[in-house]
Amino acid sequence: MTQNRAVHAAVFSAGSWGTAVAKILADAGTNVIVHARRSEIAGAINRVHRNPGYFPDVELPISVTATTDPAVALDGVDFLVLSIPAQSLRASLAAWAPHIGPNTVIVSLMKGIEVGSGLRASQVITEVTGVPVERVAVLSGPNLAREIMAGQPAAATVACPDEDAARRFQAACHTPYFRPYTSTDVIGVELGGAVKNVIALAVGIASGMGLGDNAIAMLITRGLAEATRLVTAMGAHPATLAGLSGVGDLVATCSSPLARNRTFGTHLGHGLSVTEATAATRQTTEGVKSAEAILALAHTHGVEMPITDVMSALLTEKITLDEAAAALMQRPPKPER
């Protein structure tokens, strides 16, 4: 890629975060094509420059186009940006992989752990596509899609083992309102994003139960502690969890009513079942699917994660809401490290 050559990116697919990142890329001067599963969404983006499924009130840049054909979307792009549910990544990517170019950098926006394998999204990508790790990056940070679409300021971390690839994507998505930083700690950035979803579920439950701000602050703080223990045990740098993809993302997701994991937890705190909360939230909630997988990673690496443990038990209906709250407060006291 040369500096005077236009940069092209394909965003798969046209959900809320995918649409927001498509807007960021286009505002940064990147040519963007969105792969939409539904023809009516692709048609609306092409005709009226809006995504009626998620942001019907926001006009997208004219440089954003859409298609339902993965081969068309992937033709000659510099970046493939993946924003789909983590649990459907493997099957979807297997169908798209033959169309990925030999030099395309794949960027994961996903914040989940694959159930069964315990793999992070970047690991699933390399396993399914055969693309080397140097061509797989992740983007993560405190990024609420609705605020991004409104042009409100935000920042994120672009992590990739290849610093040049990270810098190239950084340039492709740097706008006056969106500031990307780079890192080589893919493990830390990915796990920080995945674990914070589980902690946000717990915070939502506490909020829904009316347990107060002290309880919420406790969950955020101790949640950060257990996330840091896990990433350190898995070879990441603990300082990554003090950055945008760690505490930054954790605070945003735990604090905002726009965050779907917190919202899901709030429904649980109000007494809804997991099935009822799923229907009420109406969007993919990665923390619900990933809690068991994250807990399995913790057990494999000998890491204690009490909040994740309790959330996994609650989400699989092994314990009740009251038992979950009691379990977190009745743990034996210990020194804070």
C-alpha positions in Angstrom: 0.0 0.0 0.0 1.4 3.4 -1.0 0.5 6.7 0.6 -1.1 8.2 -2.6 -3.3 5.1 -3.2 -6.9 5.1 -2.0 -7.5 2.7 0.9 -10.4 0.3 0.7 -12.1 -1.6 3.5 -15.0 -4.1 3.6 -17.1 -4.2 6.8 -18.9 -7.5 7.6 -21.7 -6.9 8.6 -24.3 -4.1 8.8 -25.1 -4.3 12.6 -24.8 -1.3 14.9 -21.1 -1.5 15.6 -20.2 -2.5 12.0 -22.2 0.5 10.7 -20.5 2.9 13.2 -17.0 1.7 12.2 -18.0 2.0 8.5 -18.8 5.6 9.2 -15.5 6.1 11.0 -13.5 4.7 8.2 -15.3 6.7 5.6 -14.9 9.9 7.6 -11.2 9.2 7.7 -11.1 9.0 3.9 -11.3 5.3 3.5 -13.5 3.8 0.8 -15.9 1.5 2.5 -18.2 -1.3 1.3 -20.5 -2.9 3.8 -21.6 -6.5 3.5 -25.2 -6.8 4.6 -27.0 -10.1 5.0 -30.4 -8.5 4.1 -30.9 -7.0 0.7 -33.2 -4.3 2.0 -30.4 -3.0 4.3 -27.9 -3.0 1.4 -30.4 -1.3 -0.8 -31.2 1.4 1.7 -27.5 2.2 2.3 -26.9 2.5 -1.5 -30.1 4.6 -2.2 -30.6 6.9 0.8 -27.2 6.4 2.7 -28.9 5.2 5.9 -29.1 1.9 7.8 -32.8 1.6 8.6 -32.2 -1.5 10.8 -30.1 0.4 13.3 -29.6 4.1 12.6 -32.4 5.3 10.4 -31.9 8.9 11.6 -28.2 9.1 10.7 -26.9 9.8 7.2 -23.8 7.8 6.2 -21.0 9.3 4.1 -21.6 8.9 0.4 -18.4 6.8 0.1 -20.1 4.0 2.0 -21.7 1.5 -0.3 -23.2 -1.9 0.4 -23.7 -5.4 -1.1 -25.0 -8.8 -0.1 -22.3 -10.5 -2.2 -19.2 -11.4 -0.1 -17.0 -11.8 -3.2 -17.9 -8.3 -4.4 -17.3 -6.8 -0.9 -13.9 -8.4 -0.6 -12.6 -7.7 -4.1 -9.3 -5.8 -3.8 -9.8 -4.5 -0.2 -6.9 -3.6 2.1 -8.9 -4.3 5.2 -11.6 -6.8 6.1 -13.3 -5.6 9.2 -15.4 -8.2 11.0 -18.3 -7.2 13.3 -20.4 -10.3 13.7 -21.4 -12.4 16.8 -18.4 -14.3 18.0 -20.3 -17.6 18.2 -21.2 -17.4 14.4 -17.7 -16.3 13.3 -16.3 -19.8 12.5 -19.1 -20.8 10.2 -19.5 -17.4 8.5 -15.8 -17.0 7.9 -15.5 -20.4 6.4 -17.8 -19.2 3.6 -16.1 -15.9 3.1 -12.4 -17.1 3.4 -12.0 -18.1 -0.3 -12.6 -14.5 -1.3 -10.1 -12.9 1.1 -7.1 -11.4 -0.8 -3.5 -12.5 -0.1 -2.6 -9.1 1.4 -5.8 -8.2 3.1 -5.5 -7.4 6.8 -8.3 -8.8 8.8 -9.5 -6.6 11.7 -11.7 -8.1 14.4 -14.2 -5.9 16.3 -15.6 -8.9 18.3 -15.5 -9.1 22.0 -16.4 -12.7 22.8 -14.7 -16.1 23.4 -15.8 -19.1 21.3 -17.8 -21.6 23.3 -16.2 -25.1 23.2 -12.8 -24.1 21.9 -12.1 -21.2 24.3 -10.5 -19.4 21.4 -10.3 -15.6 21.0 -11.7 -14.2 17.7 -8.3 -13.6 16.3 -7.4 -17.2 16.9 -10.5 -18.4 15.2 -9.7 -16.1 12.2 -6.2 -17.6 11.7 -7.4 -21.1 12.2 -10.2 -20.9 9.7 -8.5 -18.7 7.0 -4.9 -19.7 7.4 -4.0 -16.0 7.4 -0.8 -15.4 9.4 -1.1 -13.7 12.8 0.8 -10.7 11.4 -2.2 -9.9 9.2 -4.8 -10.1 12.0 -5.6 -7.1 14.1 -8.2 -6.3 16.7 -9.9 -3.0 17.5 -11.3 -2.5 21.0 -12.1 0.4 23.4 -14.9 2.4 25.1 -16.9 2.8 21.9 -20.7 3.0 22.2 -22.1 2.9 18.6 -24.8 5.5 19.1 -22.3 8.1 20.4 -19.9 7.3 17.5 -22.7 7.8 15.0 -23.4 11.2 16.6 -19.7 12.2 16.1 -19.0 12.3 19.8 -15.3 11.9 20.8 -14.0 8.4 21.4 -10.7 6.5 21.3 -9.7 2.8 20.9 -6.8 0.5 20.6 -5.7 -1.2 17.4 -3.6 -4.3 18.4 -1.6 -6.4 15.9 1.7 -8.3 16.2 2.8 -6.4 13.1 3.2 -2.8 14.2 3.1 -1.5 10.6 -0.2 -3.2 10.0 -1.6 -1.6 13.2 -0.4 1.8 12.1 -1.9 1.4 8.6 -5.3 0.6 10.1 -4.8 3.4 12.7 -4.4 5.9 9.7 -7.4 4.4 8.0 -9.8 5.1 10.9 -8.3 8.3 12.5 -10.8 11.1 12.4 -11.3 14.4 14.4 -13.7 12.5 16.7 -12.1 9.1 16.8 -8.6 8.6 18.0 -7.0 5.2 17.6 -3.8 4.1 19.5 -1.7 1.1 18.6 -0.5 -1.9 20.5 1.1 -5.3 19.9 -0.7 -7.0 22.9 -3.5 -8.7 21.0 -4.2 -11.1 23.9 -4.7 -8.3 26.4 -6.8 -6.2 24.2 -9.1 -9.1 23.2 -9.5 -10.5 26.6 -10.1 -7.1 28.2 -13.0 -6.6 25.8 -14.5 -10.1 26.4 -14.3 -10.1 30.2 -15.7 -6.6 30.6 -19.0 -7.8 29.0 -19.4 -10.4 31.8 -18.6 -7.7 34.5 -21.1 -5.4 32.8 -23.8 -8.0 33.2 -23.1 -8.1 36.9 -23.2 -4.3 37.1 -26.5 -4.3 35.3 -27.9 -6.8 37.7 -26.8 -4.7 40.7 -28.4 -1.7 39.1 -31.6 -3.5 38.4 -31.8 -4.8 41.9 -31.2 -1.3 43.3 -28.1 -2.2 45.2 -26.5 1.2 44.9 -23.4 2.9 43.5 -21.1 1.4 46.1 -21.9 -2.1 44.9 -21.5 -1.0 41.2 -18.1 0.5 42.0 -17.1 -2.7 43.9 -18.0 -4.9 40.9 -16.2 -2.7 38.4 -13.0 -2.6 40.5 -12.9 -6.3 41.4 -14.0 -7.1 37.9 -10.9 -5.3 36.6 -8.8 -7.2 39.1 -10.0 -10.6 37.9 -9.6 -9.6 34.2 -6.0 -8.5 34.9 -5.3 -11.9 36.6 -6.5 -13.8 33.6 -4.7 -11.7 30.9 -1.5 -11.9 32.9 -1.8 -15.7 33.3 -2.3 -16.0 29.5 0.8 -14.0 28.6 -0.5 -10.5 28.1 0.8 -7.4 29.7 -1.2 -6.3 32.8 -0.7 -2.6 31.8 -3.0 -3.2 28.8 -5.9 -3.5 31.2 -5.2 0.0 32.5 -5.7 1.3 29.0 -8.6 2.0 26.6 -9.3 -1.7 25.9 -9.3 -2.5 29.6 -10.6 -0.1 32.2 -11.8 2.4 29.5 -14.1 -0.1 27.9 -15.1 -1.5 31.3 -16.2 1.9 32.6 -18.1 2.8 29.5 -19.9 -0.5 29.3 -20.7 -0.7 33.0 -21.9 3.0 33.1 -24.0 3.5 30.1 -27.6 2.5 29.4 -26.6 2.3 25.8 -24.4 -0.7 26.5 -26.3 -3.9 25.7 -24.5 -6.1 28.3 -25.4 -3.8 31.1 -28.9 -3.5 29.7 -29.3 -7.3 29.7 -28.1 -7.5 33.3 -30.5 -4.8 34.3 -33.4 -6.9 32.9 -32.1 -9.8 34.9 -31.9 -7.6 38.0 -35.6 -6.6 37.5 -36.5 -10.3 37.7 -36.6 -11.4 34.0 -35.4 -14.8 33.1 -32.4 -15.2 30.7 -34.9 -16.0 27.9 -37.0 -13.0 28.7 -33.9 -10.7 29.0 -32.7 -12.0 25.6 -36.0 -11.1 24.0 -36.1 -7.7 25.7 -32.5 -6.8 24.7 -33.0 -7.8 21.0 -29.3 -7.6 20.1 -26.3 -9.9 20.5 -25.0 -9.8 24.1 -21.6 -11.3 23.9 -21.1 -11.6 27.7 -24.0 -14.1 28.0 -22.5 -16.5 25.5 -18.9 -16.0 26.6 -19.2 -16.3 30.4 -18.8 -20.0 30.5 -15.9 -20.0 28.0 -14.1 -17.3 29.9 -14.6 -19.3 33.2 -13.2 -22.4 31.4 -10.1 -20.4 30.4 -9.7 -19.3 34.1 -9.8 -22.8 35.3 -7.3 -23.9 32.7 -4.9 -21.2 33.8 -5.5 -21.6 37.5 -7.0 -18.1 37.8 -9.7 -17.2 40.4 -12.6 -15.2 38.8 -15.4 -15.0 41.3 -17.6 -12.6 39.5 -17.4 -14.5 36.3 -18.0 -17.7 38.2 -21.2 -16.4 39.7 -22.4 -14.9 36.5 -21.8 -18.2 34.6 -23.9 -20.1 37.3 -26.7 -17.5 37.1 -26.8 -17.4 33.3 -27.1 -21.2 33.2 -29.8 -21.0 35.9 -27.8 -23.0 38.4 -28.4 -20.4 41.1 -31.0 -17.7 41.7 -30.6 -13.9 41.6 -30.5 -13.7 45.4 -28.0 -16.5 45.6 -25.8 -14.7 43.1 -25.8 -11.5 45.2 -25.1 -13.5 48.4 -22.3 -15.5 46.8 -20.4 -12.3 45.9 -20.7 -10.7 49.3 -20.1 -13.8 51.4 -16.7 -14.6 50.0 -13.9 -14.8 52.7 -12.1 -11.5 53.3 -8.5 -11.2 52.1 -5.9 -8.5 51.5 -6.3 -6.3 48.5 -3.5 -6.7 46.0 
